Amino acid sequence: MRSPLRWTLRRRVTALCVIVGVVLGMLAVSATVVATSNRQHLDTLLTKTGPLRTDGQALLSALVDQQTGIRGYAVTANDADLAPYREGLQRETALIASMDARLHDQPEIRRELHTVRDHAEQWREVVAEPAIELTVRSGPEAAQAFLTAQTGDRFTELRGEVEALQQSILDLRNSVAQNARGTGNTLVLLLILAAIVVVLAGLALLTSLNRLVIGPVTTLAGQVREVAGGAYQREIEQVGPPELAALASDIDGMRRRIAADLDEVRQARERIEWVNGQLERQAEELVRSNRDLEQFAYVASHDLQEPLRKVASFCQLLQRRYAGKLDERADQYIAFAVDGAQRMQRLINDLLAFSRIGRLTTGFTDVDLDAVMADVAGQTESTRRYVGGELTWSDLPVIRGEETLLTNLLANLVGNSLKFRRPDVPPKVHVSARRLGDEWEISCQDNGIGIEPEFADKIFVIFQRLHAKDAYPGTGIGLAIVKKIVEYHGGRVWVDPDAVAEGTMIRFTLPVPPELREPVEPAEAPGADGEGESSTVPAPAGGSPTASEADATPPGESARPAGDMKQTV
């Protein structure tokens, strides 16, 4: 693994910018100095040496005009001929003053200018002024003779000094021009150096970015793609500056956490698969055990029929033949034996019916619950006539199921409602339905003794009784059969203690056939008072039931465990 760089990217970029800034600043200062010097040289060249050369030439011309004016006056003695002399003197004075002002920083040339000025004054004092006086006093011939003898060498010397001054000014101009060219070349060189520094800085920056950013980021991205592809054990190398190294470290930490989580998930999945295997084996064992238990219950119930019938038959024979011939205690014992045999026969029949649910099937078909309720009404006719009860139903759907089991289901519910009635109150039973999504909710409501909420779940357990067997007949299997039939059809059953003020409301659900599953707004179930369209089967007219009818257990009555209801005071 390559060790990460110590300097941070920010520190490197800052250092590079500082170095480039310092170099460019130095070049800028140098260029400023050179440009200032170049400007001074150009200013000297344009505002000093040029005018000085012009003034020097004009100064020589002014001196020549003075000499010419003196010579002309000496010939003609006419004051008008002195005009060039006077004008030349004025121009000389102005030119010397102007040149002296421009030569304040050139002392050597300034001394030469002063020498020219002094010699010009001496020439006027020695030659010009005396020649004018001599012309006025002695005439032109004397003045000409004076000028011829005195002025030739002096004016020649003055002319040479002016030419020397001109040469000095020319030398100054050439020197300043050379310096200006030198500073210009230096300034161009500095600009070239600045451009080179900028180019080198850009190249250095690009190289640094490629080495410190682009390269490490590309490497890091490749490693991350490998991890994203599933190589969670691939370690992320820490390369590049500390920022990218820290990022790589964070990504590697995330990779380690993901790998650890995946290991935990893999282990958990293995444990879940193992537990699922165990559960499947246990489920298979439970299925086999339930199947064996159902088979045992069916076989035991079926095989007990024959000996039980013999016991019941012989007990009834003893009761008929020896009734009143033995003592009272013997008759009581025989009655106990007959009652026990009959109750055992009912219990075995109910247990056999319970074990058959789901084992012997005729297949699901479309079942009209209105037709089923008509069948149930026929089965419970004798019981309703005996107790003066009323059975109603309304808006029952067509569902998919086994008609025999559904008839048994509703017969058990109606029979239990008729059995667990309040004293001196004619029982009323109402069966209704409403659709809730993909389910039909069927309700069976009565005005009987009701069920306490704490016993709402207990009543669906097989052989559970809430009352003594002499208070309400039955075996305690009826609602267990109801629950098993409902669950066999894919529904659920429960007691709704808050639905009615008195009596009992038992609800169960049945799936809507797949072809009819459409979104339907839930509708309130019709009340037990039979509002809306309903079918009513009142208590049949006629006298009291015969003794055999009163002693016999009505169809479906055994499906409700005796004592499943708690009588309210």
C-alpha positions as CSV (number, residue, x, y, z in Angstrom):
1,M,0.0,0.0,0.0
2,R,1.4,3.4,-1.0
3,S,1.7,5.8,1.9
4,P,-0.4,8.9,1.6
5,L,1.2,12.3,1.1
6,R,1.8,14.3,4.2
7,W,1.0,17.7,2.8
8,T,-2.7,18.4,2.4
9,L,-4.1,19.4,-1.0
10,R,-5.0,22.8,0.3
11,R,-1.5,23.3,1.7
12,R,0.0,22.4,-1.6
13,V,-2.2,24.6,-3.7
14,T,-1.7,27.4,-1.3
15,A,2.1,27.0,-1.4
16,L,2.0,26.9,-5.2
17,C,-0.1,30.0,-5.4
18,V,2.1,31.8,-2.9
19,I,5.3,30.9,-4.8
20,V,3.7,31.9,-8.1
21,G,2.3,35.1,-6.5
22,V,5.7,36.0,-5.1
23,V,7.5,35.5,-8.4
24,L,4.9,37.4,-10.3
25,G,4.9,40.1,-7.7
26,M,8.7,40.4,-8.0
27,L,8.4,40.5,-11.8
28,A,5.7,43.1,-11.5
29,V,7.8,45.3,-9.2
30,S,10.8,44.9,-11.5
31,A,8.6,45.7,-14.5
32,T,7.2,48.7,-12.7
33,V,10.7,50.0,-12.0
34,V,11.9,49.3,-15.5
35,A,8.8,50.9,-17.0
36,T,9.3,54.0,-14.8
37,S,12.9,54.3,-15.9
38,N,11.9,53.8,-19.5
39,R,9.2,56.4,-19.2
40,Q,11.8,58.8,-17.7
41,H,14.2,58.1,-20.5
42,L,11.5,58.7,-23.1
43,D,10.5,61.9,-21.3
44,T,14.1,63.1,-21.4
45,L,14.3,62.1,-25.0
46,L,11.1,63.9,-26.0
47,T,11.0,66.8,-23.6
48,K,14.7,67.6,-23.1
49,T,17.1,66.5,-25.7
50,G,14.9,67.3,-28.7
51,P,14.0,70.8,-27.6
52,L,17.6,71.3,-26.4
53,R,19.0,70.5,-29.8
54,T,16.5,72.8,-31.4
55,D,17.3,75.6,-28.9
56,G,21.0,75.1,-29.4
57,Q,20.7,75.5,-33.2
58,A,18.5,78.6,-32.6
59,L,21.1,79.9,-30.1
60,L,23.8,79.7,-32.8
61,S,21.5,81.4,-35.2
62,A,20.8,84.2,-32.7
63,L,24.6,84.7,-32.2
64,V,25.1,84.8,-36.0
65,D,22.3,87.3,-36.3
66,Q,24.0,89.5,-33.7
67,Q,27.3,89.4,-35.6
68,T,25.5,90.1,-38.9
69,G,23.6,93.1,-37.4
70,I,26.9,94.6,-36.0
71,R,28.7,94.2,-39.3
72,G,25.7,95.7,-41.2
73,Y,25.5,98.7,-38.9
74,A,29.3,99.2,-39.2
75,V,28.9,99.5,-43.0
76,T,25.8,101.7,-43.2
77,A,25.6,103.4,-39.8
78,N,21.9,103.0,-40.1
79,D,20.0,102.2,-36.9
80,A,17.6,99.9,-38.8
81,D,20.6,97.6,-39.5
82,L,20.9,97.0,-35.7
83,A,17.5,95.3,-35.5
84,P,19.0,91.8,-36.1
85,Y,21.5,92.4,-33.3
86,R,18.8,93.4,-30.8
87,E,16.4,90.6,-31.8
88,G,19.3,88.1,-31.7
89,L,20.2,89.4,-28.2
90,Q,16.6,88.9,-27.0
91,R,16.3,85.4,-28.6
92,E,19.7,84.5,-27.0
93,T,18.5,85.5,-23.6
94,A,15.2,83.6,-23.9
95,L,16.9,80.5,-25.3
96,I,19.6,80.4,-22.6
97,A,17.0,80.7,-19.9
98,S,14.9,77.9,-21.5
99,M,17.9,75.6,-21.9
100,D,19.1,76.3,-18.4
101,A,15.7,75.2,-17.0
102,R,15.9,72.0,-18.9
103,L,19.4,71.2,-17.9
104,H,18.9,71.3,-14.1
105,D,19.8,67.6,-13.9
106,Q,22.7,67.8,-16.4
107,P,25.4,69.9,-14.7
108,E,28.1,69.2,-17.3
109,I,26.0,70.5,-20.2
110,R,24.7,73.3,-18.0
111,R,28.2,74.5,-17.4
112,E,28.9,74.4,-21.1
113,L,25.7,76.5,-21.6
114,H,26.9,79.0,-19.0
115,T,30.3,79.2,-20.7
116,V,28.6,80.0,-24.0
117,R,26.5,82.6,-22.3
118,D,29.6,84.2,-20.6
119,H,31.7,84.2,-23.8
120,A,28.7,85.7,-25.7
121,E,28.5,88.6,-23.1
122,Q,32.3,89.1,-23.4
123,W,32.0,89.3,-27.2
124,R,29.4,91.9,-26.9
125,E,31.4,93.9,-24.3
126,V,34.6,93.6,-26.2
127,V,33.4,93.7,-29.8
128,A,29.8,94.6,-30.4
129,E,29.2,97.5,-28.0
130,P,32.6,99.2,-28.9
131,A,31.9,98.8,-32.6
132,I,28.5,100.5,-32.2
133,E,30.1,103.4,-30.2
134,L,32.9,103.7,-32.7
135,T,30.5,103.9,-35.6
136,V,28.5,106.6,-33.9
137,R,31.6,108.6,-33.0
138,S,34.1,107.9,-35.8
139,G,32.1,106.6,-38.7
140,P,31.7,103.3,-40.5
141,E,35.4,103.1,-41.8
142,A,36.8,103.2,-38.3
143,A,34.2,100.6,-37.1
144,Q,34.9,98.2,-40.0
145,A,38.6,98.5,-39.4
146,F,38.0,97.7,-35.7
147,L,35.8,94.7,-36.5
148,T,38.3,93.3,-39.0
149,A,41.1,93.5,-36.5
150,Q,39.2,92.3,-33.3
151,T,36.2,89.9,-33.9
152,G,37.2,87.1,-36.2
153,D,38.9,84.8,-33.7
154,R,36.6,85.6,-30.8
155,F,33.4,84.8,-32.7
156,T,35.0,81.7,-34.2
157,E,35.8,80.5,-30.7
158,L,32.2,81.3,-29.6
159,R,30.8,79.3,-32.5
160,G,33.0,76.4,-31.6
161,E,31.7,76.5,-28.0
162,V,28.1,76.4,-29.3
163,E,28.9,73.5,-31.6
164,A,30.5,71.7,-28.6
165,L,27.3,72.4,-26.6
166,Q,25.3,70.9,-29.5
167,Q,27.5,67.8,-29.6
168,S,27.0,67.3,-25.8
169,I,23.3,67.6,-26.2
170,L,23.5,65.1,-29.1
171,D,25.6,62.7,-26.9
172,L,22.9,63.1,-24.2
173,R,20.2,62.2,-26.7
174,N,22.0,59.2,-27.9
175,S,22.7,58.0,-24.4
176,V,19.0,58.5,-23.3
177,A,17.8,56.7,-26.5
178,Q,20.2,53.8,-25.8
179,N,18.9,53.6,-22.2
180,A,15.3,53.8,-23.4
181,R,15.9,50.9,-25.7
182,G,17.6,48.9,-22.9
183,T,14.7,49.5,-20.5
184,G,12.2,48.6,-23.2
185,N,14.1,45.4,-23.9
186,T,14.2,44.7,-20.2
187,L,10.5,45.3,-19.9
188,V,9.7,42.9,-22.7
189,L,12.0,40.3,-21.1
190,L,10.2,40.7,-17.8
191,L,6.8,40.3,-19.5
192,I,8.1,37.2,-21.3
193,L,9.4,35.9,-17.9
194,A,5.9,36.6,-16.4
195,A,4.2,34.7,-19.2
196,I,6.7,31.8,-18.7
197,V,6.0,31.8,-15.0
198,V,2.2,31.7,-15.6
199,V,2.6,28.9,-18.1
200,L,4.9,26.9,-15.8
201,A,2.5,27.5,-12.9
202,G,-0.4,26.2,-15.0
203,L,1.6,23.2,-16.0
204,A,2.6,22.6,-12.4
205,L,-1.0,23.0,-11.3
206,L,-2.2,20.6,-13.9
207,T,0.5,18.1,-13.0
208,S,-0.2,18.5,-9.3
209,L,-4.0,18.0,-10.0
210,N,-3.3,15.0,-12.1
211,R,-1.0,13.5,-9.5
212,L,-2.7,14.6,-6.3
213,V,-6.4,14.6,-7.4
214,I,-7.3,13.0,-10.7
215,G,-5.0,10.0,-10.3
216,P,-6.0,9.2,-6.7
217,V,-9.7,9.9,-7.4
218,T,-9.6,7.6,-10.4
219,T,-7.8,4.9,-8.4
220,L,-10.3,5.3,-5.5
221,A,-13.3,5.2,-7.9
222,G,-12.0,2.0,-9.4
223,Q,-11.6,0.4,-6.0
224,V,-15.1,1.6,-5.0
225,R,-16.6,0.1,-8.2
226,E,-14.9,-3.2,-7.3
227,V,-16.5,-3.1,-3.8
228,A,-19.9,-2.1,-5.3
229,G,-19.6,-5.1,-7.7
230,G,-19.5,-7.4,-4.6
231,A,-15.9,-7.6,-3.6
232,Y,-16.6,-6.5,0.0
233,Q,-13.3,-7.9,1.2
234,R,-11.3,-5.7,-1.1
235,E,-9.4,-3.2,1.1
236,I,-9.5,0.5,-0.1
237,E,-5.9,1.9,-0.4
238,Q,-5.2,5.3,1.1
239,V,-3.5,7.3,-1.7
240,G,-3.2,10.9,-2.5
241,P,-3.3,13.9,-0.2
242,P,-4.6,13.6,3.4
243,E,-8.1,14.7,2.3
244,L,-8.5,11.9,-0.2
245,A,-6.7,9.5,2.2
246,A,-9.2,10.4,4.9
247,L,-12.0,9.9,2.3
248,A,-10.6,6.5,1.4
249,S,-10.3,5.6,5.0
250,D,-14.0,6.5,5.6
251,I,-15.1,4.5,2.6
252,D,-13.0,1.6,3.8
253,G,-14.6,1.9,7.2
254,M,-18.0,1.9,5.5
255,R,-17.0,-1.2,3.5
256,R,-15.9,-3.0,6.7
257,R,-19.3,-2.1,8.3
258,I,-21.2,-3.3,5.2
259,A,-19.1,-6.5,5.1
260,A,-19.8,-7.1,8.8
261,D,-23.5,-6.4,8.4
262,L,-23.5,-8.8,5.4
263,D,-21.8,-11.4,7.5
264,E,-24.4,-10.9,10.2
265,V,-27.2,-11.1,7.6
266,R,-25.7,-14.2,6.1
267,Q,-25.4,-15.8,9.5
268,A,-28.9,-14.7,10.4
269,R,-30.2,-16.1,7.1
270,E,-28.4,-19.3,7.8
271,R,-30.0,-19.4,11.2
272,I,-33.4,-18.5,9.8
273,E,-33.0,-21.2,7.1
274,W,-32.1,-23.7,9.8
275,V,-35.0,-22.5,12.0
276,N,-37.3,-22.7,8.9
277,G,-36.1,-26.2,8.3
278,Q,-36.8,-27.1,11.8
279,L,-40.2,-25.4,11.6
280,E,-41.0,-27.2,8.3
281,R,-40.0,-30.5,9.9
282,Q,-42.1,-29.7,12.9
283,A,-45.0,-28.5,10.7
284,E,-44.8,-31.8,8.8
285,E,-44.7,-33.6,12.1
286,L,-47.7,-31.6,13.3
287,V,-49.6,-32.3,10.0
288,R,-48.8,-36.0,10.3
289,S,-49.7,-35.9,14.0
290,N,-53.0,-34.1,13.3
291,R,-53.7,-36.4,10.5
292,D,-53.0,-39.4,12.8
293,L,-55.1,-37.8,15.5
294,E,-58.0,-37.1,13.1
295,Q,-57.7,-40.6,11.8
296,F,-57.6,-41.9,15.4
297,A,-60.6,-39.8,16.3
298,Y,-62.5,-40.9,13.3
299,V,-61.6,-44.6,13.7
300,A,-62.2,-44.4,17.5
301,S,-65.6,-42.7,17.0
302,H,-66.6,-45.1,14.3
303,D,-65.4,-48.2,16.1
304,L,-67.1,-47.1,19.4
305,Q,-70.5,-46.9,17.6
306,E,-71.2,-50.6,17.7
307,P,-70.4,-51.4,21.4
308,L,-72.1,-48.2,22.4
309,R,-75.2,-49.1,20.5
310,K,-75.2,-52.5,22.3
311,V,-74.8,-50.9,25.7
312,A,-77.5,-48.3,25.0
313,S,-79.9,-50.9,23.6
314,F,-79.5,-53.4,26.5
315,C,-79.8,-50.5,29.0
316,Q,-83.1,-49.4,27.3
317,L,-84.3,-53.1,27.3
318,L,-83.5,-53.3,31.0
319,Q,-85.3,-50.1,31.6
320,R,-88.5,-51.2,29.7
321,R,-88.6,-54.8,31.0
322,Y,-87.8,-54.2,34.7
323,A,-89.2,-50.7,35.2
324,G,-91.3,-50.8,38.4
325,K,-90.3,-54.5,39.1
326,L,-87.2,-53.6,41.0
327,D,-86.7,-51.2,43.9
328,E,-86.4,-47.4,43.3
329,R,-82.6,-47.4,43.5
330,A,-82.3,-50.0,40.8
331,D,-84.6,-48.0,38.5
332,Q,-82.4,-44.9,39.2
333,Y,-79.2,-46.8,38.3
334,I,-80.8,-48.0,35.1
335,A,-81.9,-44.5,34.2
336,F,-78.3,-43.2,34.9
337,A,-76.9,-45.9,32.6
338,V,-79.4,-45.1,29.8
339,D,-78.7,-41.3,30.1
340,G,-74.9,-41.8,30.1
341,A,-75.1,-44.1,27.1
342,Q,-77.2,-41.6,25.2
343,R,-74.9,-38.7,26.0
344,M,-71.9,-40.8,25.1
345,Q,-73.6,-41.6,21.7
346,R,-74.2,-37.9,21.1
347,L,-70.6,-37.0,22.1
348,I,-69.2,-39.7,19.7
349,N,-71.4,-38.5,16.9
350,D,-70.3,-34.9,17.3
351,L,-66.6,-35.9,17.6
352,L,-67.0,-38.0,14.5
353,A,-68.6,-35.0,12.7
354,F,-65.7,-32.7,13.9
355,S,-63.1,-35.1,12.7
356,R,-64.7,-35.4,9.3
357,I,-64.5,-31.7,8.5
358,G,-61.9,-31.2,5.8
359,R,-61.2,-34.9,5.5
360,L,-64.1,-36.0,3.4
361,T,-64.7,-33.2,0.8
362,T,-67.0,-32.9,-2.2
363,G,-65.2,-29.8,-3.5
364,F,-66.1,-26.2,-3.5
365,T,-69.1,-25.0,-5.5
366,D,-71.2,-21.8,-5.6
367,V,-73.5,-21.9,-2.6
368,D,-76.5,-19.6,-2.2
369,L,-76.8,-18.8,1.5
370,D,-80.4,-17.9,1.1
371,A,-81.1,-21.4,0.0
372,V,-79.0,-22.7,2.8
373,M,-80.9,-20.7,5.4
374,A,-84.2,-22.1,4.0
375,D,-82.8,-25.6,4.6
376,V,-81.7,-24.5,8.1
377,A,-85.2,-23.1,8.8
378,G,-86.6,-26.5,7.9
379,Q,-84.2,-28.3,10.2
380,T,-85.0,-26.1,13.2
381,E,-88.7,-26.0,12.6
382,S,-89.7,-28.3,15.5
383,T,-87.4,-26.4,17.9
384,R,-88.8,-23.0,16.9
385,R,-92.3,-24.3,17.2
386,Y,-91.5,-25.6,20.7
387,V,-90.0,-22.3,22.0
388,G,-92.1,-19.9,19.9
389,G,-89.0,-18.5,18.2
390,E,-88.6,-16.5,15.0
391,L,-85.8,-16.8,12.4
392,T,-85.1,-14.1,9.8
393,W,-82.4,-13.5,7.3
394,S,-81.7,-10.9,4.5
395,D,-79.4,-10.1,1.7
396,L,-77.3,-13.2,2.0
397,P,-74.7,-13.7,-0.8
398,V,-73.5,-16.5,-3.0
399,I,-70.2,-17.8,-1.9
400,R,-67.7,-20.5,-2.8
401,G,-67.7,-23.5,-0.4
402,E,-69.2,-26.8,0.5
403,E,-72.9,-26.6,0.9
404,T,-73.1,-29.4,3.5
405,L,-70.5,-27.8,5.8
406,L,-72.1,-24.3,5.4
407,T,-75.5,-25.8,6.3
408,N,-74.0,-27.4,9.4
409,L,-72.3,-24.1,10.3
410,L,-75.5,-22.0,10.1
411,A,-77.6,-24.7,11.7
412,N,-75.3,-24.8,14.7
413,L,-75.4,-21.0,15.1
414,V,-79.2,-20.9,14.8
415,G,-79.7,-23.9,17.1
416,N,-77.4,-22.4,19.8
417,S,-79.4,-19.1,19.6
418,L,-82.6,-20.9,20.1
419,K,-81.2,-23.0,22.9
420,F,-79.6,-20.2,24.9
421,R,-82.7,-18.1,25.2
422,R,-84.0,-16.0,28.0
423,P,-86.8,-17.5,30.1
424,D,-90.3,-16.3,29.1
425,V,-88.9,-14.4,26.1
426,P,-89.6,-15.7,22.6
427,P,-86.2,-16.1,20.9
428,K,-85.5,-14.1,17.7
429,V,-82.6,-14.9,15.4
430,H,-81.5,-12.8,12.5
431,V,-78.8,-13.6,10.0
432,S,-77.4,-10.8,7.8
433,A,-74.4,-10.2,5.6
434,R,-72.3,-7.2,4.4
435,R,-69.3,-7.0,2.1
436,L,-66.0,-5.7,3.4
437,G,-63.4,-5.6,0.6
438,D,-62.7,-9.1,-0.5
439,E,-64.7,-10.7,2.3
440,W,-68.3,-11.3,3.2
441,E,-69.0,-10.7,6.9
442,I,-71.9,-12.9,8.1
443,S,-73.6,-12.0,11.4
444,C,-75.9,-14.1,13.5
445,Q,-77.7,-12.0,16.1
446,D,-80.1,-13.2,18.8
447,N,-81.9,-11.9,21.9
448,G,-80.7,-14.6,24.2
449,I,-78.8,-14.7,27.5
450,G,-75.6,-13.2,25.9
451,I,-71.9,-13.9,26.6
452,E,-69.6,-12.1,29.0
453,P,-66.7,-10.5,27.1
454,E,-64.1,-12.5,29.1
455,F,-65.5,-15.7,27.7
456,A,-65.7,-14.6,24.1
457,D,-62.7,-16.6,23.0
458,K,-63.3,-19.6,25.3
459,I,-66.5,-20.7,23.7
460,F,-64.8,-21.8,20.4
461,V,-62.6,-24.3,22.2
462,I,-63.7,-27.9,22.0
463,F,-65.4,-29.4,25.1
464,Q,-65.4,-26.0,26.8
465,R,-68.6,-25.4,28.8
466,L,-69.7,-22.4,30.8
467,H,-72.8,-24.0,32.4
468,A,-73.6,-27.3,34.0
469,K,-74.8,-30.0,31.7
470,D,-78.1,-30.2,33.4
471,A,-78.8,-26.5,32.7
472,Y,-78.3,-26.7,29.0
473,P,-77.9,-29.9,27.0
474,G,-75.1,-30.4,24.6
475,T,-71.6,-31.8,24.2
476,G,-69.5,-28.5,24.0
477,I,-68.3,-29.2,20.4
478,G,-70.8,-27.1,18.4
479,L,-68.9,-23.8,18.2
480,A,-65.6,-25.7,17.8
481,I,-67.2,-27.2,14.7
482,V,-68.3,-23.7,13.6
483,K,-64.8,-22.4,13.9
484,K,-63.2,-25.3,12.1
485,I,-65.7,-25.0,9.2
486,V,-65.1,-21.2,8.9
487,E,-61.3,-21.7,9.0
488,Y,-61.6,-24.5,6.4
489,H,-63.3,-22.0,4.1
490,G,-60.5,-19.4,4.7
491,G,-62.4,-17.1,7.1
492,R,-62.4,-16.3,10.8
493,V,-65.1,-16.2,13.5
494,W,-65.5,-14.2,16.7
495,V,-68.0,-12.8,19.2
496,D,-68.8,-9.1,18.9
497,P,-69.9,-8.1,22.5
498,D,-70.2,-4.4,21.7
499,A,-72.6,-4.9,18.7
500,V,-75.8,-5.4,20.6
501,A,-77.2,-4.2,23.9
502,E,-78.7,-7.6,24.8
503,G,-78.2,-11.1,23.4
504,T,-75.3,-12.3,21.3
505,M,-73.7,-11.3,18.0
506,I,-71.5,-13.9,16.4
507,R,-69.7,-12.8,13.2
508,F,-67.7,-14.8,10.7
509,T,-66.1,-14.0,7.3
510,L,-66.0,-15.9,4.1
511,P,-64.0,-14.9,1.0
512,V,-65.6,-13.3,-2.0
513,P,-65.2,-15.5,-5.1
514,P,-62.2,-14.2,-7.2
515,E,-64.4,-13.3,-10.2
516,L,-66.5,-11.0,-8.1
517,R,-63.7,-9.2,-6.2
518,E,-64.3,-5.5,-7.0
519,P,-64.0,-2.4,-4.8
520,V,-67.3,-2.2,-3.0
521,E,-68.3,0.5,-0.5
522,P,-68.9,-1.2,2.9
523,A,-72.6,-1.2,3.8
524,E,-74.1,-1.4,7.2
525,A,-75.6,-4.8,8.0
526,P,-79.3,-4.8,8.4
527,G,-80.5,-4.8,11.9
528,A,-82.0,-7.8,13.7
529,D,-85.4,-6.2,13.6
530,G,-85.7,-7.4,9.9
531,E,-85.5,-3.9,8.2
532,G,-85.2,-4.1,4.5
533,E,-85.9,-7.2,2.4
534,S,-85.8,-10.3,4.6
535,S,-87.1,-13.8,4.8
536,T,-89.0,-14.5,8.0
537,V,-89.9,-17.9,9.3
538,P,-92.2,-17.5,12.3
539,A,-92.9,-20.1,14.9
540,P,-95.0,-22.8,13.2
541,A,-98.6,-23.0,14.3
542,G,-99.7,-26.1,16.2
543,G,-99.7,-27.7,19.6
544,S,-96.8,-28.6,21.8
545,P,-94.3,-31.0,20.6
546,T,-94.6,-34.7,21.4
547,A,-92.6,-36.2,24.2
548,S,-90.1,-37.7,21.7
549,E,-89.6,-34.4,20.1
550,A,-89.0,-32.7,23.5
551,D,-86.5,-35.4,24.6
552,A,-84.6,-35.5,21.3
553,T,-81.8,-33.1,20.6
554,P,-82.8,-30.7,17.7
555,P,-80.6,-30.7,14.6
556,G,-77.7,-28.4,15.1
557,E,-78.3,-28.0,18.8
558,S,-75.5,-30.3,19.7
559,A,-73.2,-28.0,17.8
560,R,-73.2,-25.4,20.6
561,P,-71.5,-26.5,23.8
562,A,-73.8,-26.6,26.7
563,G,-72.9,-24.0,29.1
564,D,-71.2,-21.9,26.4
565,M,-73.4,-18.9,27.4
566,K,-73.4,-17.3,30.8
567,Q,-76.8,-16.4,32.0
568,T,-77.2,-12.8,33.1
569,V,-79.3,-11.9,36.1
